[in-house]
Amino acid sequence: MNCNFTLKHYEEICNIIAKSQYKVCFFNNCSSDFRNILILRHDVDLSLEQSIKLAKIENKYNIKSTFFI
C-alpha cells in the first residue's frame, strides 16, 4: 500500500480497519477497556466538502470517527 493521502488510499485503510479485530469508537465515547480500540479523528481546517467525502467512505465500512472543526 502506497501512503499518498488520497481518498482511494483512505478507502483502502477503512477496508483494512473493517476487517480487523479493532472496535472503532468516537473520540469522547470509548470504553475504559482500551484493548483493541481504535479512535479515528479528523481536524477539519480547509474543506468541509473533503470531510463529507471521508465520512461517506467511513459510512460504507460502518466506521465511526470524530471531526474537529
Secondary structure as UniProt FT lines:
FT   HELIX           7..19
FT   STRAND          23..25
FT   TURN            27..28
FT   TURN            35..36
FT   STRAND          37..39
FT   STRAND          41..43
FT   HELIX           48..60
FT   TURN            61..62
FT   STRAND          66..68
//
